[in-house]
C-alpha cells in the first residue's frame, strides 16, 4: 500500500478530538491527498477555532467530543497532554462500543495510559509530530501498541505522511527521545537562527540583512542535509577549509562545549516527557 494515499474509504470516517494547529495541518494534508472532507469530523470547544475549521476545510465540526466520534472508526487525539485523561475517560463508553483505531499526538502520554483511560482493549498508535507539519515538512515518530494490525499501521502512517516524514519506533520508551529530538527540535533551530541574527547585527550588519542571510543559510543547509544524501559530518568537513573562517568559528563552538550542551538539552527534554506521563497518570 502506498503510504502517501490514506486508506479512508466512503465507509470510514475519521474524528479529530481537538482542532488546534497540529490537527489543522493533518486535516489540510488529508484534503490535499484527495480525502473527502465529508469523511472528517472535528471536536473543538473554542467557537472561533471551530468556525475556522468549518470555513477553511468544509469539515463537520462539533463542540463536544462525543458528538465528533459518533460513527467514526478512527480517532485522532490532538489535545494537550494535561487534558488527555479526562478527555479519554469521557469517551470510554463510545470507545468500548465502537472499538476505534486511536491515534494520539499527545506528548508524554503512553499508549497504555490511553488504553486504560478508554476502558481497555483499544488499538492505539502513539505519534510525535513536530510543527513543520504545518508546511507538510514535518517529522513524526510512530509507535503501534500490540494489537494494531497492518491496516491500522498503514492508516496511521498515511495520515502522518500527509504532513511529512514518518519513522516507526519499536520500543515505546524511545518515544520520549523522539519528542526531545524532533518534537522539540524546531525550537532549537529557531534559537540558533535567532542567535545568528543577533550576532550578525553585533558585527555591524543591518538587522534585515542579518535576518535574510541567517534564515536563508538555515534553509539552504537543511536542504543540503536532506537532498544531498551526504552525512552531516561530511558536509561540515567539506565547508571547513584548514585555518579558514569556518574552522575558527567551529573551534569556538567545540571549545564552548556545544555538543555536550545539545546532548544535555535533549536529555532534559526527554526527562520532561517522562515527567508529563507520570504527572498525568
C-alpha positions in Angstrom: 0.0 0.0 0.0 1.3 3.4 -0.9 1.6 5.3 2.4 1.1 8.6 0.6 -2.5 7.6 -0.1 -4.5 7.4 3.1 -6.8 4.3 3.1 -10.0 6.1 4.0 -13.0 4.8 2.0 -16.6 6.0 1.9 -17.4 3.6 4.7 -14.8 5.0 7.0 -14.8 8.3 8.9 -12.1 9.9 11.0 -12.7 12.1 14.1 -10.2 14.7 15.4 -10.5 15.4 19.1 -9.0 18.9 19.2 -8.8 21.4 16.4 -5.6 23.3 17.0 -2.6 23.9 14.7 -1.5 20.2 14.5 -5.0 19.0 13.7 -5.3 21.7 11.1 -2.0 20.6 9.5 -3.1 17.0 9.3 -6.6 17.9 8.0 -5.0 20.1 5.4 -2.7 17.3 4.4 -5.5 14.8 4.0 -7.5 17.2 1.9 -4.5 17.7 -0.4 -4.4 13.9 -0.8 -7.9 14.0 -2.0 -9.8 12.8 1.1 -13.4 13.8 1.0 -14.0 16.4 3.8 -17.3 14.8 4.5 -15.3 11.9 6.0 -13.7 14.2 8.6 -15.3 15.2 11.9 -13.6 17.6 14.4 -14.4 18.3 18.1 -13.2 21.8 19.2 -14.7 23.6 22.2 -13.5 27.0 21.2 -16.1 28.6 18.9 -13.7 30.8 16.7 -11.5 27.8 16.1 -14.4 25.6 15.3 -15.9 28.0 12.8 -12.5 28.5 11.2 -12.2 24.7 10.7 -15.7 24.7 9.0 -14.9 27.7 6.8 -11.4 26.7 5.8 -11.8 23.0 5.2 -15.6 22.3 4.9 -15.4 19.6 7.6 -18.1 18.8 10.1 -17.4 20.4 13.5 -18.7 19.8 17.0 -18.4 21.4 20.4 -18.4 18.0 22.2 -16.0 15.1 21.6 -18.8 12.6 21.9 -20.6 14.1 19.0 -17.5 14.1 16.8 -16.6 10.4 17.4 -20.1 9.2 16.6 -19.8 6.7 13.8 -16.1 7.3 13.4 -13.8 4.2 13.4 -10.5 6.2 13.6 -10.0 8.8 16.4 -7.1 11.3 16.4 -6.4 12.8 19.8 -4.9 16.3 19.2 -5.3 17.8 22.7 -2.8 18.9 25.3 -1.3 16.2 27.5 -2.7 17.8 30.6 -6.3 17.1 29.5 -5.8 13.7 27.8 -7.0 11.7 30.8 -10.4 13.5 31.3 -11.0 13.7 27.6 -10.3 9.9 27.2 -12.3 8.9 30.2 -15.2 10.9 28.9 -15.1 8.9 25.7 -14.6 5.4 27.3 -18.2 4.3 26.7 -18.2 5.0 22.9 -14.6 3.7 22.7 -15.8 0.3 24.1 -18.9 0.3 21.8 -17.1 1.3 18.6 -13.6 -0.2 19.1 -11.9 2.5 17.1 -8.3 2.8 16.0 -6.9 5.6 18.2 -4.0 7.8 17.1 -2.6 10.1 19.8 -0.2 13.1 19.3 -0.1 14.0 23.0 3.5 14.3 24.2 4.5 12.1 27.1 1.2 10.2 27.3 1.8 6.4 26.9 -0.3 4.1 24.8 -1.0 2.0 28.0 -2.4 5.1 29.7 -4.7 5.9 26.7 -5.8 2.3 26.5 -6.6 2.2 30.2 -8.5 5.6 30.2 -10.6 4.4 27.3 -11.6 1.2 29.1 -9.1 -1.3 27.8 -8.7 -3.4 24.7 -8.2 -0.4 22.4 -5.9 -0.3 19.4 -3.5 2.7 20.0 -0.9 4.3 17.8 1.2 6.9 19.5 2.7 9.6 17.4 5.0 12.5 17.9 4.9 15.0 15.1 6.5 18.5 15.0 5.4 21.9 13.9 6.9 21.9 10.4 4.0 19.5 9.7 2.1 22.8 9.2 4.1 23.1 5.9 3.9 19.4 5.1 7.6 19.3 6.1 7.2 17.6 9.5 9.0 14.6 11.0 6.9 12.1 13.0 7.9 9.1 15.1 5.2 6.4 15.4 4.7 3.5 17.8 1.9 0.9 17.5 0.6 -0.8 20.6 0.3 -4.6 20.3 -3.0 -5.4 18.7 -2.7 -2.8 15.9 -2.8 -4.7 12.7 -1.1 -3.9 9.4 -4.1 -1.9 8.2 -4.1 0.2 11.3 -0.4 0.9 11.0 -0.8 1.8 7.3 -3.6 4.2 8.1 -1.6 5.9 10.9 1.5 6.2 8.6 -0.5 7.6 5.7 -2.2 10.2 8.0 1.2 11.4 9.2 2.9 11.1 5.8 0.4 13.7 4.6 2.4 16.1 6.9 6.0 15.0 6.2 8.4 12.1 7.0 7.5 9.2 9.2 9.7 6.8 11.3 8.4 3.8 13.2 9.8 3.2 16.7 9.7 -0.4 18.0 10.2 0.4 21.7 7.7 2.9 23.2 10.2 4.0 25.8 12.1 5.7 23.0 9.2 8.0 22.2 10.3 10.5 24.8 13.6 10.6 22.9 11.7 11.3 19.7 9.9 14.1 21.4 13.2 15.6 22.7 14.9 15.3 19.3 12.4 16.1 16.6 9.2 17.1 18.5 11.0 20.0 20.3 13.7 20.2 17.7 12.4 23.1 15.6 12.7 25.4 18.6 16.4 24.5 18.7 16.9 25.6 15.1 14.9 28.7 15.7 17.1 29.6 18.7 20.2 29.1 16.5 18.8 31.3 13.8 17.9 33.9 16.5 21.5 33.8 17.8 23.0 34.1 14.3 20.8 37.1 13.5 21.8 38.8 16.8 25.5 38.0 16.1 25.3 39.4 12.6 23.8 42.7 13.9 26.6 42.9 16.5 29.1 42.6 13.8 27.6 45.6 12.0 25.1 44.2 9.6 21.7 45.9 9.2 19.0 43.9 11.0 17.1 43.0 7.9 20.3 41.9 6.1 21.3 39.8 9.1 17.9 38.2 9.1 17.8 37.3 5.4 21.3 35.9 5.4 20.7 33.8 8.5 17.3 32.4 7.5 18.4 31.5 4.0 21.5 29.9 5.4 19.5 27.7 7.7 17.1 26.8 4.9 19.9 26.1 2.4 21.9 24.0 4.9 18.7 22.0 5.8 18.1 21.3 2.1 21.7 20.1 1.6 21.3 17.8 4.6 18.1 16.3 3.2 18.7 16.3 -0.5 22.4 15.6 -0.9 22.4 12.2 0.8 25.7 13.1 2.4 26.3 12.6 6.1 26.2 15.8 8.3 29.7 15.4 9.5 31.0 15.0 5.9 29.1 18.1 4.8 30.6 20.0 7.7 34.1 18.9 6.7 33.5 20.0 3.1 32.8 23.6 4.0 35.6 23.8 6.6 38.9 24.9 5.0 42.0 24.5 7.1 42.8 27.6 9.1 39.9 29.4 7.4 37.0 31.4 8.8 34.7 28.4 9.3 37.3 26.5 11.2 37.8 29.5 13.5 34.1 29.5 14.3 33.7 25.8 14.7 36.7 25.7 17.1 34.9 28.2 19.3 31.7 26.1 19.2 33.7 23.0 20.3 35.6 24.9 23.0 32.3 26.1 24.3 31.0 22.6 24.6 28.3 22.8 22.0 27.9 19.1 21.5 27.6 18.5 25.2 25.2 21.3 25.7 23.0 19.9 22.9 23.1 16.5 24.4 22.2 17.9 27.8 19.3 19.9 26.4 17.8 16.9 24.6 18.3 14.7 27.6 16.4 17.4 29.7 13.6 17.4 27.2 13.4 13.6 27.3 13.1 13.6 31.1 10.4 16.2 30.9 8.5 14.0 28.6 8.6 11.2 31.1 7.5 13.6 33.9 4.5 14.6 31.8 3.4 11.0 31.6 3.8 10.5 35.4 2.1 13.8 36.2 -1.0 13.0 34.1 -1.4 9.3 35.2 
